[in-house]
C-alpha cells in the first residue's frame, strides 16, 4: 500500500459521522435506516439535507439522502464525484 492510499483509508476512519461539522450536502455517505438499525445494514447515498440540528449525536447525524432515504450517518465516503 502506498502512502497516499494509506492516508485516504486513515482519513476515512478519522472523519466522524457523529459530528455535524463533518457532513454537508453533496457528500457521499453510508447511513443506517431506522428499519435497519437491528441488522446494521448500510445504505449508500449523497446527502441532500442535514436533519440533526445539534452539533453532534452519539448515534450519528441524521440526514436525508438525494434518494429520499433518512437515516444516521455511519461512514463518510467523501465528495460525490
C-alpha positions in Angstrom: 0.0 0.0 0.0 1.5 3.4 -1.0 1.5 6.4 1.4 -1.4 8.2 -0.4 -3.8 5.2 -0.2 -2.9 4.6 3.4 -3.7 8.3 4.2 -7.1 8.1 2.4 -8.0 4.9 4.4 -6.8 6.5 7.6 -8.6 9.8 6.9 -11.8 7.8 6.2 -11.6 6.3 9.7 -10.9 9.7 11.4 -13.8 11.5 9.8 -16.6 11.1 12.4 -20.3 10.8 11.4 -21.4 11.9 14.9 -20.2 15.5 14.3 -22.3 17.8 12.2 -19.3 19.8 11.1 -18.0 16.8 9.1 -21.2 16.5 7.0 -22.5 18.7 4.3 -24.9 18.4 1.3 -23.3 16.8 -1.7 -21.0 14.3 0.1 -21.3 10.6 -0.2 -22.1 8.7 3.0 -23.4 5.4 4.3 -26.3 5.6 6.7 -28.3 3.2 8.7 -32.1 3.4 8.1 -34.4 3.2 11.1 -35.8 -0.2 9.8 -32.2 -1.5 9.5 -30.9 -0.5 13.0 -31.1 -4.0 14.4 -29.2 -5.6 11.4 -26.8 -2.6 10.9 -27.4 -2.8 7.1 -25.9 0.3 5.5 -27.4 2.4 2.7 -25.1 4.5 0.5 -26.1 7.8 -1.0 -25.5 11.5 -1.3 -26.6 13.9 1.4 -29.4 16.3 0.5 -30.3 17.7 3.9 -29.0 17.6 7.4 -31.8 16.9 9.8 -30.0 16.9 13.2 -29.8 20.4 14.5 -27.3 19.9 17.3 -23.6 19.9 16.7 -23.2 16.2 17.5 -25.2 13.0 18.1 -23.8 9.8 19.7 -25.6 7.5 17.1 -24.7 9.7 14.0 -26.1 12.8 12.4 -29.5 12.3 10.8 -29.6 13.2 7.1 -31.9 12.9 4.1 -30.2 11.5 1.0 -31.0 12.6 -2.5 -32.9 9.3 -2.9 -35.2 10.5 0.0 -34.0 7.9 2.4 -33.5 9.2 6.0 -31.0 7.7 8.5 -28.0 8.3 10.7 -24.5 8.7 9.2 -22.2 5.8 10.0 -19.5 6.4 7.4 -18.4 9.3 5.4 -17.1 8.3 2.0 -16.1 11.7 0.6 -17.1 14.1 -2.1 -19.6 13.0 -4.7 -17.7 12.9 -7.9 
